[in-house]
Amino acid sequence: MGRPDKPGDDGVREMALHRSIDGGCHCGNLTYVFEASAGLEELGLRACLCSFCRSHGARTTSDPNGEIRISVRRWDKLLRYRFGLKTADFFVCAACGAFIGAVMNEGERTWMTVNANTFKPPPPLDFPAVPHDFEGEDVPGRIKRRMARWTPVSAIAGV
């Protein structure tokens, strides 16, 4: 995960700007590359308390300063599930059942919160995930929060 430190011109070691994290569903139909600007220790994990995330055991993360590229092998096996306020599509593989994350479109832009359980390899099970309850949000508030906190999606493409 990530690139090693590299020496700067002044001899001081600098951290690489991005950490590249590969991930995807169990069968490989849905894959992604998450370019994070910080480590998971800084970004943190969330445990959303909605019934969908709880039933999938999701631990999500996002990076508004990063980007994510999603690849789809078979489009007919990509399930886009919407519920609640219907502001995001939950990407689930119809072949293996894995939930890779939630994607929101607003205008010409797209953002995602990624399920860290689908990282290759995933974070340890004892990595702390902070519970979050978004039940009281209205649609404008939810969209505004996601635009500020979720990861920009640079591509959703077939392979």
C-alpha positions as CSV (number, residue, x, y, z in Angstrom):
1,M,0.0,0.0,0.0
2,G,1.6,3.2,-1.1
3,R,4.9,4.3,-2.4
4,P,8.0,4.6,-0.3
5,D,9.4,7.9,1.0
6,K,11.7,9.6,-1.4
7,P,14.6,12.0,-0.7
8,G,14.0,15.7,-1.3
9,D,16.5,18.0,-3.0
10,D,17.5,19.3,0.5
11,G,18.1,15.7,1.8
12,V,14.9,15.7,3.9
13,R,12.7,12.7,3.4
14,E,9.2,13.5,2.1
15,M,6.2,11.4,2.2
16,A,4.7,10.4,-1.1
17,L,1.6,12.4,-1.9
18,H,-0.6,9.4,-2.6
19,R,-1.1,5.9,-1.4
20,S,-2.5,3.6,-4.0
21,I,-4.9,1.0,-2.7
22,D,-6.3,-1.7,-5.0
23,G,-9.6,-3.3,-4.2
24,G,-12.7,-4.9,-5.5
25,C,-15.3,-7.5,-5.1
26,H,-14.6,-11.2,-4.3
27,C,-14.9,-12.4,-7.9
28,G,-13.1,-9.5,-9.6
29,N,-16.0,-8.2,-11.6
30,L,-15.8,-4.8,-9.8
31,T,-12.4,-3.4,-9.1
32,Y,-11.0,0.0,-8.1
33,V,-7.8,1.9,-7.5
34,F,-8.1,4.3,-4.5
35,E,-5.5,7.1,-4.6
36,A,-5.5,8.4,-1.1
37,S,-3.7,11.5,0.1
38,A,-3.2,10.1,3.6
39,G,-3.0,6.8,5.4
40,L,-6.0,4.9,6.8
41,E,-4.8,6.0,10.3
42,E,-5.5,9.6,9.3
43,L,-8.6,9.0,7.1
44,G,-10.2,6.6,9.6
45,L,-12.9,4.1,9.1
46,R,-16.7,4.7,9.6
47,A,-19.3,2.2,10.6
48,C,-22.6,3.6,9.2
49,L,-25.5,2.6,11.3
50,C,-28.0,2.3,8.5
51,S,-29.6,-1.2,8.0
52,F,-27.8,-1.8,4.7
53,C,-24.3,-1.1,5.9
54,R,-24.9,-2.9,9.2
55,S,-26.2,-6.0,7.3
56,H,-23.1,-6.0,5.1
57,G,-20.6,-5.3,7.9
58,A,-19.3,-2.3,6.0
59,R,-16.4,-0.2,7.2
60,T,-16.1,2.7,4.9
61,T,-13.6,5.5,4.3
62,S,-13.2,8.4,1.9
63,D,-10.7,11.1,1.0
64,P,-11.9,14.4,-0.5
65,N,-8.2,15.0,-1.5
66,G,-7.8,11.7,-3.2
67,E,-9.5,10.0,-6.2
68,I,-10.9,6.6,-7.1
69,R,-11.1,4.8,-10.5
70,I,-13.7,2.0,-10.8
71,S,-13.5,-0.8,-13.4
72,V,-16.4,-3.0,-14.3
73,R,-15.8,-6.3,-16.2
74,R,-19.4,-7.2,-16.7
75,W,-21.9,-4.4,-16.5
76,D,-24.9,-6.8,-16.3
77,K,-23.4,-8.0,-12.9
78,L,-23.2,-4.5,-11.4
79,L,-26.2,-3.9,-9.1
80,R,-26.9,-0.3,-8.2
81,Y,-29.1,-0.4,-5.1
82,R,-30.9,2.7,-3.8
83,F,-32.9,3.1,-0.6
84,G,-33.8,5.7,2.0
85,L,-33.3,9.2,0.6
86,K,-32.2,7.7,-2.8
87,T,-29.2,10.0,-3.0
88,A,-26.5,7.3,-3.8
89,D,-26.1,4.0,-5.6
90,F,-24.7,1.2,-3.5
91,F,-22.5,-0.8,-5.8
92,V,-22.9,-4.5,-5.3
93,C,-21.6,-7.3,-7.4
94,A,-24.5,-9.6,-8.6
95,A,-22.0,-12.5,-9.1
96,C,-20.4,-12.6,-5.6
97,G,-22.5,-10.3,-3.5
98,A,-19.7,-8.0,-2.3
99,F,-20.6,-4.3,-1.6
100,I,-17.7,-2.2,-2.7
101,G,-19.0,1.3,-1.8
102,A,-21.6,4.0,-2.4
103,V,-21.5,6.4,-5.3
104,M,-23.2,9.8,-5.6
105,N,-23.6,11.9,-8.7
106,E,-24.3,15.6,-8.5
107,G,-24.2,17.5,-11.8
108,E,-21.2,16.4,-13.8
109,R,-19.3,15.1,-10.8
110,T,-19.2,11.8,-8.9
111,W,-18.1,10.9,-5.4
112,M,-17.6,7.6,-3.5
113,T,-17.2,6.2,-0.1
114,V,-15.4,2.9,-0.4
115,N,-15.9,-0.2,1.7
116,A,-12.4,-0.9,3.2
117,N,-13.4,-4.5,3.7
118,T,-12.8,-4.8,-0.1
119,F,-9.2,-3.5,0.0
120,K,-6.7,-6.0,-1.2
121,P,-5.7,-6.8,1.6
122,P,-8.4,-5.3,3.9
123,P,-7.5,-3.5,7.1
124,P,-7.3,-5.8,10.2
125,L,-10.6,-6.6,11.8
126,D,-9.6,-4.8,15.0
127,F,-8.8,-1.5,13.1
128,P,-11.2,0.9,14.8
129,A,-14.3,2.1,13.0
130,V,-16.3,5.0,14.4
131,P,-20.0,4.5,14.3
132,H,-22.0,7.2,12.4
133,D,-25.8,7.8,12.3
134,F,-26.9,9.9,9.4
135,E,-30.6,9.3,10.0
136,G,-31.5,13.0,10.7
137,E,-30.0,14.4,7.5
138,D,-32.2,15.9,4.8
139,V,-31.4,15.6,1.1
140,P,-29.5,18.9,0.7
141,G,-27.5,18.3,3.9
142,R,-26.6,14.8,2.9
143,I,-25.5,15.9,-0.6
144,K,-23.4,18.7,0.9
145,R,-21.7,16.5,3.4
146,R,-20.9,13.9,0.8
147,M,-19.5,16.5,-1.7
148,A,-17.2,17.7,1.1
149,R,-16.1,14.4,2.5
150,W,-16.4,11.6,-0.1
151,T,-13.7,10.7,-2.6
152,P,-14.0,12.2,-6.1
153,V,-14.4,9.5,-8.8
154,S,-12.2,10.1,-11.8
155,A,-13.6,7.2,-13.9
156,I,-16.1,4.4,-14.0
157,A,-15.1,2.3,-17.0
158,G,-15.3,-1.2,-18.5
159,V,-12.4,-3.5,-18.8
